[in-house]
Amino acid sequence: MTDEGAVRDRLVAAGVDLVLREGQAAVSLREIARRAGVSHGAPRRYFPTHVDLLSAIAREGFADLTARVDETIRDIGPDPRLRLTALARTYLDFAAAHRGMFELMFRHDLLDSGRLRLRETSLPLFAVLADLVTQVRRPTDAPAPVLAGALWANLHGIAQLWAWGSLPLATGAPDDEALLRATLDAHLGPAPH
């Protein structure tokens, strides 16, 4: 790897660490440069705008989440309902454990910016979800991409509302497992016994 590539990678790694430790609001070019051990002007050479750097950091988050999902569903076996449940559990666990990264990854301004082809990094994960939904959907259900989108929106809402404390307060649930099961049943029908 070239020195330029190494500096760029250090900047992204410092940004990822900052987001994971302190959340996306803490991300500044100056702080990332300090943590990467480079001059405060160095990030601008590799990332012309703040959005470029945030997109590079979010791309790492998508790579991490995708790797976790791939590993989880690979280890779960061939049953599509079980794989879909494992994917959903992995998504909620990632959101809870990596709050700042989760929030950064789904910022519309980053996804819509076209920076670093971030949307192309996120869409394969949705394709996995849609493929599994296709395998378990009922013939009377909405088209698989629509059903997958509704399921994703529901999971994302659970992740956000749980993190904000709204769902624990409203439901009295000690964890999000019952919500996950209810969501899957609502979108896919009850799990076979």
TIZAKE-332244 format. One record per atom (N, C-alpha, C): residue number from 1; residue in three letters; x negated, y, z. Coordinates in Angstrom, 1 decimal. Each point is the difference from the previous one (the first is absolute). Example, Ala and Ser with C-alpha at 12.3 -4.5 7.8 and 13.67 -1.06 7.14 Angstrom:
2
1, Ala, -13.2, -5.7, 7.8;
1, Ala, 0.9, 1.2, 0.0;
1, Ala, -0.9, 1.2, 0.0;
2, Ser, 0.4, 1.1, -0.7;
2, Ser, -0.9, 1.1, 0.0;
2, Ser, 0.8, 1.1, 0.8;
This chain:
193
1, Met, -0.8, -1.2, 0.0;
1, Met, 0.8, 1.2, 0.0;
1, Met, -0.9, 1.2, 0.0;
2, Thr, 0.4, 1.0, -0.7;
2, Thr, -0.8, 1.3, -0.1;
2, Thr, 0.2, 0.7, 1.3;
3, Asp, -0.9, 1.0, 0.2;
3, Asp, 0.1, 0.9, 1.2;
3, Asp, 1.3, 0.7, 0.0;
4, Glu, 0.4, 0.4, -1.3;
4, Glu, 1.3, 0.8, -0.1;
4, Glu, 1.2, -0.9, 0.4;
5, Gly, -0.1, -1.3, -0.4;
5, Gly, 1.1, -0.9, 0.4;
5, Gly, 0.0, -0.3, 1.5;
6, Ala, -1.2, -0.1, 0.5;
6, Ala, -0.1, -0.2, 1.5;
6, Ala, 0.6, 1.1, 0.8;
7, Val, -0.3, 1.3, -0.4;
7, Val, 0.5, 1.1, 0.7;
7, Val, 1.5, 0.1, -0.2;
8, Arg, 0.5, -0.3, -1.2;
8, Arg, 1.5, 0.0, -0.2;
8, Arg, 0.6, -1.1, 0.9;
9, Asp, -0.6, -1.2, 0.1;
9, Asp, 0.6, -1.0, 0.8;
9, Asp, -0.1, 0.3, 1.5;
10, Arg, -1.1, 0.7, 0.4;
10, Arg, -0.1, 0.5, 1.4;
10, Arg, 1.1, 1.0, 0.4;
11, Leu, 0.3, 0.9, -1.0;
11, Leu, 1.0, 1.0, 0.2;
11, Leu, 1.4, -0.7, 0.2;
12, Val, 0.3, -0.9, -0.9;
12, Val, 1.3, -0.7, 0.1;
12, Val, 0.1, -0.8, 1.3;
13, Ala, -1.1, -0.7, 0.3;
13, Ala, 0.0, -0.8, 1.3;
13, Ala, 0.2, 0.9, 1.2;
14, Ala, -0.7, 1.1, 0.0;
14, Ala, 0.2, 1.0, 1.1;
14, Ala, 1.5, 0.5, 0.0;
15, Gly, 0.5, 0.2, -1.1;
15, Gly, 1.4, 0.4, -0.1;
15, Gly, 1.0, -1.0, 0.5;
16, Val, -0.3, -1.3, -0.4;
16, Val, 0.9, -1.1, 0.5;
16, Val, -0.1, -0.1, 1.5;
17, Asp, -1.2, 0.0, 0.5;
17, Asp, -0.2, -0.1, 1.5;
17, Asp, 0.7, 1.2, 0.7;
18, Leu, -0.1, 1.2, -0.5;
18, Leu, 0.7, 1.1, 0.6;
18, Leu, 1.5, -0.1, 0.0;
19, Val, 0.5, -0.5, -1.2;
19, Val, 1.5, -0.2, 0.0;
19, Val, 0.4, -1.1, 0.9;
20, Leu, -0.7, -1.1, 0.1;
20, Leu, 0.3, -1.1, 0.9;
20, Leu, 0.0, 0.4, 1.5;
21, Arg, -1.0, 0.9, 0.3;
21, Arg, -0.2, 0.4, 1.4;
21, Arg, 0.9, 1.1, 0.4;
22, Glu, 0.1, 1.0, -0.9;
22, Glu, 0.7, 1.3, 0.4;
22, Glu, 1.2, 0.3, -0.8;
23, Gly, 0.3, -0.7, -1.1;
23, Gly, 1.2, 0.3, -0.8;
23, Gly, -0.4, 1.0, -1.1;
24, Gln, 0.9, 0.0, -1.0;
24, Gln, -0.3, 0.8, -1.2;
24, Gln, -0.1, 1.5, 0.2;
25, Ala, 0.6, 0.5, 1.0;
25, Ala, -0.1, 1.5, 0.3;
25, Ala, -1.4, 0.4, 0.4;
26, Ala, -0.8, -1.0, 0.5;
26, Ala, -1.4, 0.3, 0.4;
26, Ala, -1.0, 0.1, -1.2;
27, Val, 0.5, -0.4, -1.2;
27, Val, -0.9, -0.1, -1.1;
27, Val, -0.3, 1.4, -0.6;
28, Ser, -1.3, 0.3, 0.1;
28, Ser, -0.5, 1.2, -0.7;
28, Ser, -1.3, -0.3, -0.7;
29, Leu, -0.3, 0.7, -1.0;
29, Leu, -1.2, -0.2, -0.8;
29, Leu, -1.2, 0.2, 0.9;
30, Arg, 0.0, 1.0, 0.9;
30, Arg, -1.1, 0.3, 0.8;
30, Arg, -0.2, -1.1, 1.0;
31, Glu, 1.0, -0.5, 0.7;
31, Glu, -0.1, -1.1, 1.0;
31, Glu, -0.5, -1.3, -0.7;
32, Ile, 0.5, -0.3, -1.2;
32, Ile, -0.4, -1.2, -0.7;
32, Ile, -1.5, 0.1, -0.3;
33, Ala, -0.4, 1.2, -0.5;
33, Ala, -1.4, 0.2, -0.3;
33, Ala, -0.9, -0.2, 1.2;
34, Arg, 0.5, 0.6, 1.2;
34, Arg, -0.8, -0.2, 1.2;
34, Arg, -0.2, -1.4, 0.4;
35, Arg, 1.1, -0.8, -0.1;
35, Arg, 0.0, -1.4, 0.4;
35, Arg, -0.8, -0.8, -1.0;
36, Ala, 0.0, 0.4, -1.2;
36, Ala, -0.8, -0.8, -1.1;
36, Ala, -1.5, 0.4, 0.0;
37, Gly, -0.3, 1.1, 0.8;
37, Gly, -1.4, 0.4, 0.1;
37, Gly, -0.5, 0.7, -1.2;
38, Val, 0.9, 0.8, -0.7;
38, Val, -0.4, 0.8, -1.2;
38, Val, 0.4, 1.4, 0.2;
39, Ser, -0.5, 0.9, -0.8;
39, Ser, 0.4, 1.4, 0.1;
39, Ser, 1.5, 0.2, -0.2;
40, His, 0.4, 1.1, 0.6;
40, His, 1.5, 0.3, -0.1;
40, His, 0.5, 0.2, -1.4;
41, Gly, -0.9, 0.3, -0.9;
41, Gly, 0.4, 0.2, -1.4;
41, Gly, -0.1, -1.2, -0.9;
42, Ala, -0.6, -1.1, 0.6;
42, Ala, -0.1, -1.3, -0.8;
42, Ala, 1.3, -0.6, -0.4;
43, Pro, 1.1, 0.0, 0.8;
43, Pro, 1.2, -0.6, -0.5;
43, Pro, 0.5, 0.6, -1.3;
44, Arg, -0.1, 1.3, -0.2;
44, Arg, 0.5, 0.7, -1.2;
44, Arg, -0.7, -0.5, -1.2;
45, Arg, -1.2, -0.5, 0.1;
45, Arg, -0.7, -0.6, -1.2;
45, Arg, 0.6, -1.3, -0.5;
46, Tyr, 0.5, -0.7, 1.0;
46, Tyr, 0.6, -1.3, -0.4;
46, Tyr, 1.5, 0.0, -0.1;
47, Phe, 0.6, 0.9, 0.8;
47, Phe, 1.5, 0.2, 0.0;
47, Phe, 0.3, 1.4, -0.2;
48, Pro, 0.3, 0.4, -1.2;
48, Pro, 0.3, 1.5, -0.3;
48, Pro, 1.1, 0.6, 0.9;
49, Thr, 0.9, -0.8, 0.4;
49, Thr, 1.1, 0.6, 0.8;
49, Thr, 0.2, -0.9, 1.2;
50, His, 0.7, 0.6, 1.0;
50, His, 0.3, -0.8, 1.2;
50, His, 0.9, -1.2, -0.4;
51, Val, 0.9, 0.2, -0.9;
51, Val, 0.9, -1.1, -0.5;
51, Val, -0.8, -1.2, -0.5;
52, Asp, -1.1, 0.3, -0.7;
52, Asp, -0.8, -1.0, -0.6;
52, Asp, -0.6, -0.9, 1.1;
53, Leu, -0.5, 0.7, 1.1;
53, Leu, -0.6, -0.8, 1.1;
53, Leu, 1.1, -0.8, 0.8;
54, Leu, 1.2, 0.7, 0.2;
54, Leu, 1.0, -0.7, 0.7;
54, Leu, 0.5, -1.2, -0.8;
55, Ser, 0.0, 0.1, -1.3;
55, Ser, 0.4, -1.1, -0.9;
55, Ser, -1.0, -1.1, 0.1;
56, Ala, -1.3, 0.3, 0.0;
56, Ala, -1.0, -1.1, 0.2;
56, Ala, 0.2, -0.7, 1.3;
57, Ile, 0.3, 0.7, 1.0;
57, Ile, 0.2, -0.6, 1.4;
57, Ile, 1.3, -0.8, -0.1;
58, Ala, 1.0, 0.5, -0.5;
58, Ala, 1.3, -0.8, -0.1;
58, Ala, -0.2, -1.2, -0.9;
59, Arg, -0.8, 0.1, -1.0;
59, Arg, -0.3, -1.2, -0.8;
59, Arg, -0.6, -1.1, 0.8;
60, Glu, -0.9, 0.3, 0.9;
60, Glu, -0.5, -1.0, 0.9;
60, Glu, 1.0, -0.6, 0.9;
61, Gly, 1.0, 0.8, 0.4;
61, Gly, 1.1, -0.5, 0.8;
61, Gly, 0.8, -1.0, -0.7;
62, Phe, 0.3, 0.3, -1.3;
62, Phe, 0.8, -0.9, -0.8;
62, Phe, -0.8, -1.3, -0.3;
63, Ala, -1.3, 0.1, -0.2;
63, Ala, -0.9, -1.2, -0.2;
63, Ala, 0.1, -0.9, 1.3;
64, Asp, -0.1, 0.7, 1.2;
64, Asp, 0.1, -0.8, 1.2;
64, Asp, 1.3, -0.7, 0.2;
65, Leu, 1.1, 0.8, -0.2;
65, Leu, 1.3, -0.6, 0.1;
65, Leu, 0.2, -1.2, -1.0;
66, Thr, -0.4, 0.2, -1.2;
66, Thr, 0.2, -1.0, -1.0;
66, Thr, -0.8, -1.2, 0.3;
67, Ala, -1.2, 0.1, 0.5;
67, Ala, -0.8, -1.1, 0.4;
67, Ala, 0.7, -0.8, 1.2;
68, Arg, 0.5, 0.7, 0.9;
68, Arg, 0.7, -0.6, 1.1;
68, Arg, 1.3, -0.8, -0.4;
69, Val, 0.7, 0.7, -0.9;
69, Val, 1.2, -0.7, -0.6;
69, Val, -0.4, -1.2, -0.8;
70, Asp, -1.0, 0.1, -0.8;
70, Asp, -0.4, -1.2, -0.8;
70, Asp, -0.4, -1.1, 0.9;
71, Glu, -0.8, 0.3, 1.0;
71, Glu, -0.5, -1.1, 0.9;
71, Glu, 1.2, -0.6, 0.7;
72, Thr, 0.9, 0.8, 0.5;
72, Thr, 1.1, -0.5, 0.8;
72, Thr, 0.9, -0.9, -0.9;
73, Ile, 0.4, 0.5, -1.2;
73, Ile, 0.9, -0.9, -0.7;
73, Ile, -0.7, -1.2, -0.6;
74, Arg, -1.3, 0.1, -0.2;
74, Arg, -0.7, -1.2, -0.5;
74, Arg, 0.0, -1.0, 1.0;
75, Asp, -0.1, 0.4, 1.3;
75, Asp, -0.1, -1.0, 1.1;
75, Asp, 1.3, -0.5, 0.4;
76, Ile, 1.1, 0.5, -0.4;
76, Ile, 1.3, -0.3, 0.5;
76, Ile, 0.7, -1.2, -0.8;
77, Gly, -0.5, -0.3, -1.1;
77, Gly, 0.6, -1.1, -0.8;
77, Gly, 0.9, 0.5, -1.1;
78, Pro, 0.6, -0.9, -0.8;
78, Pro, 0.7, 0.4, -1.2;
78, Pro, 1.4, 0.6, 0.2;
79, Asp, 0.7, -0.2, 1.1;
79, Asp, 1.3, 0.4, 0.2;
79, Asp, 0.1, 1.5, -0.1;
80, Pro, 0.8, 0.5, -1.0;
80, Pro, 0.0, 1.5, -0.3;
80, Pro, 0.7, 0.8, 1.2;
81, Arg, 1.0, -0.6, 0.7;
81, Arg, 0.6, 0.7, 1.1;
81, Arg, -1.0, 0.2, 1.1;
82, Leu, -0.8, -1.1, 0.3;
82, Leu, -1.0, 0.1, 1.1;
82, Leu, -1.1, 1.0, -0.5;
83, Arg, -0.4, 0.0, -1.2;
83, Arg, -1.0, 0.9, -0.5;
83, Arg, 0.5, 1.5, 0.1;
84, Leu, 1.2, 0.2, -0.4;
84, Leu, 0.6, 1.3, 0.1;
84, Leu, 0.1, 0.5, 1.5;
85, Thr, 0.3, -0.9, 0.9;
85, Thr, 0.1, 0.3, 1.4;
85, Thr, -1.5, 0.4, 0.5;
86, Ala, -0.9, -0.8, -0.5;
86, Ala, -1.4, 0.3, 0.4;
86, Ala, -0.5, 1.3, -0.5;
87, Leu, 0.3, 0.3, -1.3;
87, Leu, -0.3, 1.3, -0.6;
87, Leu, 0.6, 1.1, 0.9;
88, Ala, 1.3, -0.1, 0.3;
88, Ala, 0.6, 1.1, 0.7;
88, Ala, -0.6, 0.1, 1.4;
89, Arg, -0.3, -1.1, 0.7;
89, Arg, -0.7, 0.1, 1.3;
89, Arg, -1.3, 0.7, -0.1;
90, Thr, -0.8, -0.4, -1.0;
90, Thr, -1.3, 0.6, -0.3;
90, Thr, 0.1, 1.5, -0.2;
91, Tyr, 1.0, 0.4, -0.7;
91, Tyr, 0.3, 1.5, -0.3;
91, Tyr, 0.2, 0.7, 1.3;
92, Leu, 1.0, -0.5, 0.8;
92, Leu, 0.3, 0.6, 1.2;
92, Leu, -1.2, 0.1, 1.0;
93, Asp, -0.7, -1.1, 0.1;
93, Asp, -1.2, -0.1, 0.8;
93, Asp, -1.1, 1.0, -0.4;
94, Phe, -0.2, 0.1, -1.3;
94, Phe, -1.0, 1.0, -0.5;
94, Phe, 0.5, 1.4, 0.3;
95, Ala, 1.3, 0.3, -0.1;
95, Ala, 0.5, 1.3, 0.3;
95, Ala, -0.3, 0.4, 1.5;
96, Ala, 0.3, -1.0, 0.8;
96, Ala, -0.2, 0.2, 1.5;
96, Ala, -1.4, 0.2, 0.4;
97, Ala, -0.9, -0.8, -0.6;
97, Ala, -1.4, 0.0, 0.4;
97, Ala, -0.8, 1.1, -0.7;
98, His, 0.4, 0.5, -1.2;
98, His, -0.7, 1.0, -0.7;
98, His, 0.9, 1.1, -0.4;
99, Arg, 0.6, 0.6, 1.0;
99, Arg, 1.0, 1.1, -0.2;
99, Arg, -0.5, 1.1, -0.9;
100, Gly, -1.1, 0.6, 0.3;
100, Gly, -0.5, 1.1, -0.9;
100, Gly, -0.2, -0.4, -1.4;
101, Met, -0.6, -1.2, -0.2;
101, Met, -0.2, -0.5, -1.4;
101, Met, 1.3, -0.2, -0.7;
102, Phe, 0.9, -0.7, 0.7;
102, Phe, 1.4, -0.3, -0.5;
102, Phe, 0.7, 1.3, -0.5;
103, Glu, -0.1, 1.0, 0.8;
103, Glu, 0.6, 1.3, -0.3;
103, Glu, -0.6, 0.6, -1.2;
104, Leu, -1.4, 0.0, -0.1;
104, Leu, -0.7, 0.6, -1.1;
104, Leu, 0.3, -0.8, -1.3;
105, Met, 0.1, -1.3, 0.1;
105, Met, 0.1, -0.8, -1.3;
105, Met, 1.3, 0.3, -0.7;
106, Phe, 1.0, 0.4, 0.7;
106, Phe, 1.3, 0.2, -0.6;
106, Phe, 0.4, 1.5, -0.2;
107, Arg, -1.0, 0.9, 0.1;
107, Arg, 0.3, 1.4, -0.3;
107, Arg, 0.3, 0.2, -1.5;
108, His, 1.2, 0.5, -0.2;
108, His, 0.4, 0.1, -1.4;
108, His, -0.9, 0.9, -0.8;
109, Asp, -0.5, 1.1, 0.6;
109, Asp, -0.9, 0.9, -0.7;
109, Asp, -1.3, -0.7, -0.5;
110, Leu, -0.4, -1.0, 0.8;
110, Leu, -1.2, -0.8, -0.5;
110, Leu, 0.4, -1.0, -1.1;
111, Leu, 1.1, -0.7, 0.2;
111, Leu, 0.4, -1.0, -0.9;
111, Leu, 0.3, 0.7, -1.4;
112, Asp, 0.6, 1.2, 0.1;
112, Asp, 0.5, 0.6, -1.2;
112, Asp, -1.1, 0.8, -0.7;
113, Ser, -1.2, 0.2, 0.7;
113, Ser, -1.0, 0.9, -0.6;
113, Ser, -0.8, -0.6, -1.1;
114, Gly, 0.1, -1.3, -0.2;
114, Gly, -0.8, -0.7, -1.0;
114, Gly, -1.5, -0.1, 0.3;
115, Arg, -0.4, 0.4, 1.2;
115, Arg, -1.4, -0.1, 0.5;
115, Arg, -0.4, -1.4, 0.2;
116, Leu, -1.1, -0.4, -0.6;
116, Leu, -0.6, -1.3, 0.2;
116, Leu, 1.0, -1.2, -0.3;
117, Arg, 1.0, 0.3, -0.8;
117, Arg, 1.0, -1.0, -0.4;
117, Arg, 0.5, -0.7, 1.3;
118, Leu, 0.4, 0.8, 1.0;
118, Leu, 0.5, -0.5, 1.2;
118, Leu, 1.3, -0.8, -0.1;
119, Arg, 0.9, 0.5, -0.9;
119, Arg, 1.2, -0.7, -0.2;
119, Arg, -0.3, -1.4, -0.6;
120, Glu, -0.9, -0.1, -0.8;
120, Glu, -0.4, -1.4, -0.6;
120, Glu, -0.5, -0.9, 1.1;
121, Thr, -0.6, 0.6, 1.0;
121, Thr, -0.5, -0.8, 1.1;
121, Thr, 1.2, -0.5, 0.9;
122, Ser, 1.0, 0.8, 0.1;
122, Ser, 1.1, -0.4, 0.9;
122, Ser, 1.1, -0.9, -0.7;
123, Leu, 0.1, 0.2, -1.3;
123, Leu, 1.1, -0.8, -0.7;
123, Leu, -0.2, -1.5, 0.0;
124, Pro, -1.2, -0.6, 0.0;
124, Pro, -0.1, -1.4, 0.0;
124, Pro, 0.5, -0.6, 1.3;
125, Leu, -0.1, 0.7, 1.1;
125, Leu, 0.6, -0.5, 1.3;
125, Leu, 1.5, -0.1, -0.1;
126, Phe, 0.6, 1.1, -0.7;
126, Phe, 1.5, -0.1, -0.2;
126, Phe, 0.3, -1.1, -0.9;
127, Ala, -0.8, -0.3, -1.0;
127, Ala, 0.2, -1.1, -0.9;
127, Ala, 0.1, -1.3, 0.7;
128, Val, -0.9, -0.2, 1.0;
128, Val, 0.0, -1.3, 0.8;
128, Val, 1.4, -0.1, 0.7;
129, Leu, 0.4, 1.1, 0.6;
129, Leu, 1.3, 0.1, 0.7;
129, Leu, 1.1, -0.4, -0.9;
130, Ala, 0.0, 0.7, -1.2;
130, Ala, 1.1, -0.2, -1.0;
130, Ala, 0.0, -1.5, -0.5;
131, Asp, -1.2, -0.5, -0.2;
131, Asp, 0.0, -1.4, -0.4;
131, Asp, 0.6, -1.0, 1.0;
132, Leu, -0.4, 0.2, 1.3;
132, Leu, 0.6, -0.8, 1.0;
132, Leu, 1.5, 0.2, 0.1;
133, Val, 0.5, 1.2, -0.1;
133, Val, 1.4, 0.3, 0.1;
133, Val, 0.7, -0.7, -1.2;
134, Thr, -0.6, 0.0, -1.2;
134, Thr, 0.5, -0.7, -1.2;
134, Thr, 0.3, -1.5, 0.3;
135, Gln, -1.0, -0.5, 0.8;
135, Gln, 0.1, -1.5, 0.3;
135, Gln, 1.1, -0.3, 1.0;
136, Val, 0.4, 0.9, 0.9;
136, Val, 0.9, -0.3, 1.0;
136, Val, 1.4, 0.7, -0.1;
137, Arg, 0.1, 0.9, -1.0;
137, Arg, 1.3, 0.8, -0.1;
137, Arg, 1.1, -0.9, -0.5;
138, Arg, 1.2, 0.4, 0.4;
138, Arg, 1.2, -0.7, -0.4;
138, Arg, 0.4, 0.5, -1.3;
139, Pro, 0.7, -0.8, -0.8;
139, Pro, 0.4, 0.5, -1.4;
139, Pro, 0.9, 1.2, 0.1;
140, Thr, 0.7, 0.2, 1.1;
140, Thr, 0.9, 1.2, 0.1;
140, Thr, -0.7, 1.2, 0.5;
141, Asp, -1.2, -0.1, 0.3;
141, Asp, -0.8, 1.2, 0.6;
141, Asp, -0.3, 1.0, -1.1;
142, Ala, -0.4, 1.1, 0.4;
142, Ala, -0.5, 1.1, -0.9;
142, Ala, -1.2, -0.6, -0.8;
143, Pro, -0.4, 0.6, -1.1;
143, Pro, -1.3, -0.4, -0.7;
143, Pro, -1.1, 0.0, 1.0;
144, Ala, -0.9, -1.0, -0.2;
144, Ala, -1.1, -0.2, 0.9;
144, Ala, -0.8, 1.3, 0.4;
145, Pro, -0.4, 0.8, -1.0;
145, Pro, -0.8, 1.2, 0.3;
145, Pro, 0.8, 1.0, 0.9;
146, Val, 1.3, 0.1, -0.2;
146, Val, 0.9, 0.8, 0.9;
146, Val, 0.1, -0.5, 1.4;
147, Leu, 0.2, -1.3, 0.0;
147, Leu, 0.1, -0.7, 1.3;
147, Leu, -1.4, 0.1, 0.8;
148, Ala, -1.1, -0.2, -0.7;
148, Ala, -1.3, 0.1, 0.6;
148, Ala, -0.2, 1.5, 0.5;
149, Gly, 0.4, 0.9, -0.8;
149, Gly, -0.1, 1.4, 0.4;
149, Gly, 0.8, 0.3, 1.3;
150, Ala, 1.2, -0.5, 0.0;
150, Ala, 0.8, 0.2, 1.2;
150, Ala, -0.6, -0.7, 1.2;
151, Leu, -0.5, -1.2, -0.2;
151, Leu, -0.7, -0.7, 1.1;
151, Leu, -1.2, 0.8, 0.5;
152, Trp, -0.8, 0.4, -0.9;
152, Trp, -1.2, 0.8, 0.3;
152, Trp, 0.4, 1.3, 0.8;
153, Ala, 1.0, 0.7, -0.5;
153, Ala, 0.4, 1.2, 0.7;
153, Ala, 0.5, -0.3, 1.4;
154, Asn, 0.7, -1.1, 0.2;
154, Asn, 0.4, -0.4, 1.3;
154, Asn, -1.2, -0.3, 0.9;
155, Leu, -1.0, -0.8, -0.5;
155, Leu, -1.2, -0.3, 0.8;
155, Leu, -0.7, 1.3, 0.3;
156, His, -0.2, 0.9, -1.0;
156, His, -0.7, 1.2, 0.3;
156, His, 0.7, 0.8, 1.1;
157, Gly, 1.3, 0.0, -0.1;
157, Gly, 0.8, 0.8, 1.0;
157, Gly, -0.2, -0.6, 1.4;
158, Ile, 0.0, -1.4, 0.1;
158, Ile, -0.2, -0.6, 1.2;
158, Ile, -1.4, 0.4, 0.6;
159, Ala, -1.0, 0.0, -0.9;
159, Ala, -1.4, 0.3, 0.4;
159, Ala, 0.0, 1.4, 0.6;
160, Gln, 0.6, 1.0, -0.8;
160, Gln, 0.0, 1.4, 0.5;
160, Gln, 0.8, 0.2, 1.2;
161, Leu, 1.2, -0.5, 0.0;
161, Leu, 0.9, 0.3, 1.2;
161, Leu, -0.5, -0.8, 1.2;
162, Trp, -0.7, -1.1, -0.1;
162, Trp, -0.5, -0.7, 1.1;
162, Trp, -1.2, 0.8, 0.6;
163, Ala, -0.8, 0.5, -0.9;
163, Ala, -1.2, 0.8, 0.5;
163, Ala, 0.4, 1.3, 0.7;
164, Trp, 1.1, 0.6, -0.5;
164, Trp, 0.5, 1.2, 0.6;
164, Trp, 0.8, -0.3, 1.3;
165, Gly, 0.2, -1.2, 0.3;
165, Gly, 0.8, -0.4, 1.3;
165, Gly, 1.5, 0.0, -0.2;
166, Ser, 0.5, 0.4, -1.1;
166, Ser, 1.4, 0.0, -0.2;
166, Ser, 0.7, -1.3, 0.0;
167, Leu, -0.5, -1.0, -0.7;
167, Leu, 0.6, -1.3, 0.0;
167, Leu, -0.1, -0.7, 1.4;
168, Pro, -1.1, 0.0, 0.7;
168, Pro, 0.0, -0.6, 1.3;
168, Pro, 1.0, 0.6, 0.9;
169, Leu, 0.1, 1.3, -0.1;
169, Leu, 1.0, 0.8, 0.9;
169, Leu, 1.4, -0.4, -0.4;
170, Ala, 0.3, 0.0, -1.3;
170, Ala, 1.4, -0.3, -0.4;
170, Ala, 0.4, -1.5, 0.1;
171, Thr, -0.9, -0.9, -0.2;
171, Thr, 0.3, -1.4, 0.0;
171, Thr, -0.3, -0.7, 1.4;
172, Gly, -0.9, 0.6, 0.7;
172, Gly, -0.4, -0.7, 1.2;
172, Gly, -0.9, -1.2, -0.2;
173, Ala, -0.4, -0.3, -1.3;
173, Ala, -0.7, -1.1, -0.3;
173, Ala, -1.5, 0.1, 0.5;
174, Pro, -0.6, -1.0, 0.5;
174, Pro, -1.3, 0.0, 0.5;
174, Pro, -1.1, 0.1, -1.1;
175, Asp, 0.4, -0.5, -1.2;
175, Asp, -0.9, 0.0, -1.2;
175, Asp, 0.9, 0.1, -1.2;
176, Asp, -0.6, 0.0, -1.2;
176, Asp, 0.7, 0.2, -1.2;
176, Asp, 0.4, -1.3, -0.7;
177, Glu, -0.2, -1.1, 0.6;
177, Glu, 0.3, -1.3, -0.6;
177, Glu, 1.4, -0.2, -0.4;
178, Ala, 0.9, 0.3, 0.9;
178, Ala, 1.5, -0.1, -0.3;
178, Ala, 0.4, 0.9, -1.1;
179, Leu, -0.6, 1.2, -0.1;
179, Leu, 0.3, 0.9, -1.1;
179, Leu, -0.5, -0.6, -1.3;
180, Leu, -1.2, -0.6, 0.0;
180, Leu, -0.5, -0.6, -1.2;
180, Leu, 0.9, -1.1, -0.5;
181, Arg, 0.4, -0.9, 0.9;
181, Arg, 0.9, -1.1, -0.4;
181, Arg, 1.3, 0.6, -0.5;
182, Ala, 0.6, 0.9, 0.7;
182, Ala, 1.3, 0.6, -0.5;
182, Ala, -0.2, 0.7, -1.4;
183, Thr, -1.1, 0.6, -0.2;
183, Thr, -0.3, 0.6, -1.3;
183, Thr, 0.0, -1.0, -1.1;
184, Leu, -0.8, -1.1, 0.2;
184, Leu, -0.1, -1.0, -1.0;
184, Leu, 1.4, -0.7, -0.2;
185, Asp, 0.7, -0.2, 1.0;
185, Asp, 1.3, -0.6, -0.2;
185, Asp, 1.0, 0.9, -0.7;
186, Ala, -0.1, 1.3, 0.3;
186, Ala, 0.9, 0.9, -0.6;
186, Ala, -0.3, 0.1, -1.5;
187, His, -1.2, 0.0, -0.4;
187, His, -0.4, 0.1, -1.4;
187, His, 0.0, -1.3, -0.8;
188, Leu, -0.2, -1.1, 0.7;
188, Leu, -0.2, -1.3, -0.7;
188, Leu, 1.0, -1.0, 0.4;
189, Gly, 0.9, 0.3, 0.9;
189, Gly, 0.8, -1.0, 0.5;
189, Gly, -0.6, -0.8, 1.2;
190, Pro, 0.7, -0.6, 0.8;
190, Pro, -0.6, -0.7, 1.2;
190, Pro, -1.0, -1.1, -0.5;
191, Ala, -1.0, -0.1, 0.8;
191, Ala, -1.0, -1.0, -0.3;
191, Ala, 0.6, -1.4, 0.1;
192, Pro, -0.4, -0.9, -0.9;
192, Pro, 0.5, -1.4, 0.2;
192, Pro, -0.5, -0.7, 1.2;
193, His, 0.7, -0.8, 0.6;
193, His, -0.5, -0.7, 1.2;
193, His, -0.5, -1.4, -0.3;
